[in-house]
Amino acid sequence: MTALQKLGNGVRTVAADIAQGFFEITHNGFALLGLVVAFAVVTMTARPDLRQVAEVQLMGWLQERQVETTGVTAADAAELATEAEAVDRATASNPQDLPKQQAAVAYWLSKKYHVAAEPVSALVAEAYDLGKRVKLDPTLILAVMAVESGFNPFAQSAVGAQGLMQVMTRVHTEKYDVFGGKLAAFDPLTNLRVGVKVLQECIARAGSIEGGLRYYVGAANIEDDGGYAGKVMAEHSRLLQVAAGRPAPVAAPRAIPVVAEPAIKQPATADVEKVAVLGKF
């Protein structure tokens, strides 16, 4: 055997010994780690108080690491999560996401009644969906809403007609039960759905749209409805034009004068009749 071969055999022997030693050390190290983990598990199981302390310390360490990494505390994260949910509660949608016909109606109503296009878009979409289900023209539903409240979801009449569709909440309390109670009258979509249900019942009872509108405003049993049905039908006609892609005039809505109300405000005749008539539904 030459000197070079002897040197090679020596190097291989040394390498083999080093590898064997590394394996034994690593193996023993993993075994020791396993014993430590097993001991910790047994201890935590037997001593719930120690487990609770360990959990608190671990959570504290994780939160510290989160702050160091992101600069956001747990409280900040919870607050941000709550704020992020606000967009889901908002009654609004992008008008550009609507079908062309509905988008045209939404933009026209937004311009005429000086309200944001996004919440109006959500109402237009809901009106079209409801109209399809109950077989009412959605532009008629929107016309009633326009005349009743001017798209103010917090509107209230002298005798308690509330919301977008000016539903007599105390008369139709049972219709709000499925939505969680009478305070749902101020949720725009809920008020719209309940108002459409009342309108549908009024039209069915009267046998015609104009007659149903008179029932809706509470003027079925009097000669003069204050021009209510005519106003709704005129707005309905304009909305049909817009939906068909034809231009319609955007006249400024009647301004509501800001004056001090008397101590006792007498309700309008139509409102009095509204209580009497709609109370029968």
C-alpha positions as CSV (number, residue, x, y, z in Angstrom):
1,M,0.0,0.0,0.0
2,T,1.5,3.3,-1.0
3,A,1.7,6.3,1.3
4,L,-1.0,8.1,-0.7
5,Q,-3.4,5.2,-0.2
6,K,-2.6,5.1,3.5
7,L,-3.3,8.8,3.8
8,G,-6.7,8.4,2.0
9,N,-7.7,5.6,4.3
10,G,-6.9,7.7,7.3
11,V,-8.9,10.6,6.1
12,R,-11.9,8.4,5.4
13,T,-11.6,6.9,8.9
14,V,-11.5,10.3,10.6
15,A,-14.5,11.4,8.5
16,A,-16.5,8.3,9.5
17,D,-15.7,8.8,13.2
18,I,-16.7,12.5,13.0
19,A,-20.0,11.5,11.3
20,Q,-20.8,8.8,13.8
21,G,-20.1,11.2,16.7
22,F,-22.3,13.9,15.2
23,F,-25.1,11.4,14.8
24,E,-24.8,10.2,18.4
25,I,-24.8,13.7,19.7
26,T,-27.8,14.8,17.6
27,H,-29.7,11.6,18.5
28,N,-29.0,12.1,22.2
29,G,-30.0,15.8,21.8
30,F,-33.3,15.0,20.2
31,A,-33.9,12.4,22.9
32,L,-33.2,14.9,25.6
33,L,-35.5,17.5,23.9
34,G,-38.2,14.8,23.7
35,L,-37.8,14.1,27.4
36,V,-38.0,17.8,28.3
37,V,-41.2,18.2,26.2
38,A,-42.8,15.1,27.7
39,F,-41.9,16.3,31.2
40,A,-43.4,19.8,30.4
41,V,-46.6,18.2,29.1
42,V,-47.0,16.0,32.2
43,T,-46.2,18.9,34.5
44,M,-48.7,21.2,32.8
45,T,-51.4,18.5,32.9
46,A,-50.8,17.9,36.6
47,R,-50.5,21.6,37.4
48,P,-53.2,23.7,35.7
49,D,-51.9,26.8,37.5
50,L,-48.6,26.4,35.8
51,R,-50.2,25.8,32.5
52,Q,-52.2,29.0,32.9
53,V,-49.1,31.0,33.8
54,A,-47.3,29.5,30.8
55,E,-50.2,30.4,28.4
56,V,-50.3,34.0,29.7
57,Q,-46.5,34.3,29.2
58,L,-46.7,32.8,25.8
59,M,-49.5,35.1,24.7
60,G,-47.6,38.1,26.1
61,W,-44.6,37.1,24.1
62,L,-46.6,36.6,20.9
63,Q,-48.3,40.0,21.4
64,E,-44.9,41.7,21.9
65,R,-43.6,40.1,18.8
66,Q,-46.7,41.3,16.9
67,V,-46.1,44.9,18.1
68,E,-42.4,44.7,17.2
69,T,-43.2,43.3,13.7
70,T,-46.3,45.3,12.7
71,G,-46.5,48.2,15.2
72,V,-50.2,47.3,15.8
73,T,-51.3,46.2,19.3
74,A,-54.1,43.7,20.0
75,A,-56.5,46.5,21.0
76,D,-55.6,48.4,17.8
77,A,-56.3,45.3,15.7
78,A,-59.7,44.8,17.4
79,E,-60.6,48.4,16.8
80,L,-59.5,48.2,13.2
81,A,-61.5,45.0,12.7
82,T,-64.6,46.8,14.1
83,E,-64.1,49.8,11.8
84,A,-63.7,47.5,8.8
85,E,-67.1,46.0,9.5
86,A,-68.7,49.4,9.2
87,V,-68.6,49.2,5.4
88,D,-70.7,46.0,5.5
89,R,-73.4,47.8,7.6
90,A,-73.6,50.8,5.2
91,T,-76.6,50.8,2.9
92,A,-74.7,51.7,-0.2
93,S,-73.4,50.2,-3.5
94,N,-71.4,51.4,-6.5
95,P,-73.8,52.7,-9.1
96,Q,-71.4,51.5,-11.8
97,D,-72.0,47.9,-10.7
98,L,-75.8,48.2,-11.5
99,P,-77.4,47.3,-14.8
100,K,-77.5,50.3,-17.2
101,Q,-81.2,50.9,-16.7
102,Q,-80.9,50.9,-12.9
103,A,-77.7,53.0,-12.9
104,A,-79.5,55.7,-15.0
105,V,-82.4,55.8,-12.5
106,A,-80.0,56.0,-9.5
107,Y,-78.0,58.9,-11.0
108,W,-81.2,60.8,-11.9
109,L,-82.7,60.4,-8.4
110,S,-79.4,61.3,-6.8
111,K,-79.3,64.6,-8.9
112,K,-82.9,65.5,-8.3
113,Y,-83.1,64.8,-4.6
114,H,-79.5,65.9,-3.7
115,V,-78.6,62.6,-2.1
116,A,-75.5,60.5,-2.7
117,A,-75.6,58.1,-5.6
118,E,-74.2,55.1,-3.6
119,P,-77.1,54.7,-1.1
120,V,-79.7,55.5,-3.7
121,S,-78.1,52.8,-5.9
122,A,-78.7,50.2,-3.1
123,L,-82.3,51.3,-2.8
124,V,-82.8,51.2,-6.6
125,A,-81.4,47.7,-6.7
126,E,-83.7,46.6,-3.9
127,A,-86.7,48.2,-5.5
128,Y,-86.1,46.3,-8.7
129,D,-85.6,43.1,-6.8
130,L,-88.8,43.6,-4.8
131,G,-90.8,44.7,-7.8
132,K,-89.9,41.5,-9.6
133,R,-91.0,39.4,-6.6
134,V,-94.3,41.2,-5.8
135,K,-95.1,42.1,-9.4
136,L,-95.0,45.9,-8.9
137,D,-93.2,48.3,-11.2
138,P,-89.9,49.2,-9.4
139,T,-90.2,52.8,-10.7
140,L,-93.6,53.0,-9.0
141,I,-92.0,51.9,-5.7
142,L,-89.3,54.5,-6.1
143,A,-91.8,57.2,-7.0
144,V,-93.7,56.5,-3.8
145,M,-90.4,56.7,-1.8
146,A,-89.6,60.0,-3.5
147,V,-92.9,61.7,-2.8
148,E,-93.2,60.3,0.7
149,S,-89.7,61.1,2.1
150,G,-87.5,62.6,-0.6
151,F,-85.1,59.6,0.2
152,N,-84.7,60.7,3.9
153,P,-84.5,57.4,5.9
154,F,-85.2,59.3,9.1
155,A,-88.3,61.2,8.0
156,Q,-91.3,61.2,10.3
157,S,-94.7,62.7,9.9
158,A,-96.8,64.4,12.6
159,V,-98.7,61.2,13.3
160,G,-95.8,58.8,13.3
161,A,-95.3,57.7,9.7
162,Q,-91.6,56.8,9.5
163,G,-88.8,56.2,7.2
164,L,-88.3,56.2,3.5
165,M,-91.8,54.8,2.7
166,Q,-93.5,56.7,5.6
167,V,-95.0,53.5,7.0
168,M,-97.2,53.9,10.1
169,T,-94.9,51.9,12.4
170,R,-97.2,51.6,15.3
171,V,-100.0,50.3,13.0
172,H,-97.7,47.8,11.2
173,T,-95.6,46.7,14.1
174,E,-96.1,43.0,13.3
175,K,-94.5,43.5,9.9
176,Y,-91.3,44.7,11.6
177,D,-91.2,41.7,14.0
178,V,-89.4,39.5,11.6
179,F,-86.8,42.2,11.2
180,G,-86.2,42.5,15.0
181,G,-88.8,45.1,16.0
182,K,-90.1,48.6,15.3
183,L,-86.7,50.3,15.4
184,A,-86.0,48.5,12.1
185,A,-88.3,51.1,10.6
186,F,-85.2,53.3,10.3
187,D,-83.2,50.7,8.4
188,P,-83.6,51.9,4.8
189,L,-84.0,48.4,3.2
190,T,-86.3,47.1,6.0
191,N,-88.5,50.2,5.7
192,L,-88.6,49.8,1.9
193,R,-89.6,46.1,2.2
194,V,-92.4,46.8,4.7
195,G,-93.6,49.8,2.7
196,V,-93.8,47.7,-0.4
197,K,-95.8,45.1,1.4
198,V,-98.3,47.8,2.6
199,L,-98.4,49.3,-0.9
200,Q,-99.1,45.9,-2.4
201,E,-102.0,45.3,0.1
202,C,-103.4,48.8,-0.7
203,I,-103.4,48.2,-4.5
204,A,-104.9,44.8,-4.1
205,R,-107.7,46.2,-1.9
206,A,-108.4,49.1,-4.2
207,G,-108.1,47.2,-7.5
208,S,-106.0,49.8,-9.2
209,I,-102.7,51.7,-8.7
210,E,-104.3,55.1,-8.3
211,G,-106.9,53.7,-5.8
212,G,-104.1,51.9,-4.0
213,L,-102.2,55.1,-3.6
214,R,-105.2,56.8,-2.1
215,Y,-105.4,54.0,0.4
216,Y,-101.7,54.2,1.1
217,V,-101.8,57.9,2.0
218,G,-105.0,57.3,4.0
219,A,-107.3,59.2,1.7
220,A,-109.5,56.4,0.4
221,N,-112.6,57.6,2.2
222,I,-112.3,61.3,1.4
223,E,-112.7,63.2,-1.8
224,D,-109.4,65.0,-1.9
225,D,-106.1,63.2,-1.4
226,G,-104.1,66.5,-1.5
227,G,-102.9,65.6,-5.0
228,Y,-100.9,62.7,-3.6
229,A,-101.8,60.1,-6.2
230,G,-101.1,62.6,-9.0
231,K,-97.7,63.5,-7.7
232,V,-96.7,59.8,-7.4
233,M,-98.0,59.0,-10.9
234,A,-96.2,62.0,-12.4
235,E,-92.9,61.0,-10.7
236,H,-93.5,57.4,-11.9
237,S,-93.9,58.6,-15.4
238,R,-90.6,60.6,-15.3
239,L,-88.8,57.5,-13.8
240,L,-90.1,55.4,-16.6
241,Q,-88.6,57.8,-19.1
242,V,-85.3,57.7,-17.4
243,A,-85.3,53.9,-17.2
244,A,-86.1,53.8,-21.0
245,G,-83.0,55.9,-21.7
246,R,-85.0,59.1,-22.5
247,P,-84.2,62.4,-20.8
248,A,-86.5,63.6,-18.1
249,P,-86.5,67.0,-16.4
250,V,-84.8,67.3,-13.0
251,A,-86.9,69.9,-11.2
252,A,-85.8,71.0,-7.8
253,P,-87.9,69.2,-5.1
254,R,-90.2,71.4,-3.0
255,A,-88.1,73.0,-0.3
256,I,-89.2,72.3,3.3
257,P,-89.3,75.6,5.2
258,V,-87.3,75.7,8.4
259,V,-89.7,77.3,10.9
260,A,-90.3,76.8,14.6
261,E,-93.2,74.4,15.1
262,P,-96.1,75.3,17.4
263,A,-96.3,73.5,20.7
264,I,-99.1,71.3,19.4
265,K,-99.0,70.5,15.7
266,Q,-102.3,69.5,14.1
267,P,-101.9,66.5,11.8
268,A,-103.0,66.8,8.2
269,T,-106.3,65.2,7.3
270,A,-104.6,62.7,5.1
271,D,-102.4,61.6,8.0
272,V,-105.5,61.2,10.2
273,E,-107.1,59.1,7.6
274,K,-103.9,57.1,7.2
275,V,-104.1,56.0,10.8
276,A,-107.7,55.0,10.4
277,V,-107.4,53.2,7.0
278,L,-104.0,51.5,7.4
279,G,-104.9,50.3,10.8
280,K,-107.3,47.9,9.2
281,F,-104.5,46.0,7.4
